[in-house]
Amino acid sequence: VQLQASGGGLVQPGGFLRLSCAAPGSRFRFKTMGWYRQAPGKQREVVAWITSSGSPTYADSVKGRFTISRDNAKNMVYLQMPSLEPEDTAIYYCFDFNQRIWGQGTLVTVSS
């Protein structure tokens, strides 16, 4: 099973990106899915996750800014990231909590 993350890029502070993660498999709707990130020189940290019932949880650093969502019909999980800050610069990884599978990562760079 391969998780395909996309949507990263270079944006200015205050900008917006939406990350997408495609998760093949018929049991997607039963999974808890999430996003992690790893900034240069730092450990990987959880950003947000969403349960099979659609209940989200956020890290304190992004609570109130980022929104995680899922579309079970499309086997997709999303991370909307408005009001981006330089501190959000990192490689963002999609994660399947049930099978403990990582996506390949997508780079987000917030810089003027």
C-alpha positions, -999 to +999 in steps of 0.1 A: +000+000+000+014+034-011+003+067+003+008+095-022+011+129-007+010+161-028+003+198-027+035+212-011+053+241-025+068+275-018+046+302-004+050+335+013+041+340+050+004+343+054-002+321+023-023+290+018-016+254+008-038+223+007-021+190+010-037+158-003-030+122+004-043+093-016-046+060+002-054+030-019-074+002-004-110-008+003-107-003+041-097+033+040-130+044+056-121+024+087-087+039+092-074+068+113-053+090+090-030+118+098-002+142+089+032+145+104+059+170+096+097+172+100+115+205+099+152+207+091+172+196+121+141+186+141+123+154+149+092+144+131+061+156+149+024+150+145+004+178+130-032+164+130-051+132+126-087+122+118-105+091+130-127+069+108-157+087+121-143+121+111-132+134+145-101+156+142-073+162+166-046+189+162-012+197+176-012+229+196+011+246+171-015+244+143-048+243+163-071+270+150-052+274+118-050+240+100-079+218+091-078+181+084-105+164+065-112+132+046-133+120+017-139+083+021-155+080-014-122+091-029-099+075-003-084+109+003-072+129+033-065+166+032-047+192+052-058+228+047-031+252+058-040+289+058-020+316+074+013+298+069+043+308+089+080+303+084+079+279+113+056+256+093+084+249+068+089+211+068+084+180+049+048+168+055+040+132+056+008+114+054+004+085+079-019+055+081-023+049+119-038+014+115-012-001+092+015+023+103+024+032+067+041+065+057+037+084+025+067+098+007+064+133+020+058+167+003+079+198+010+063+229+023+085+260+023+072+293+038+095+321+030+094+357+016 
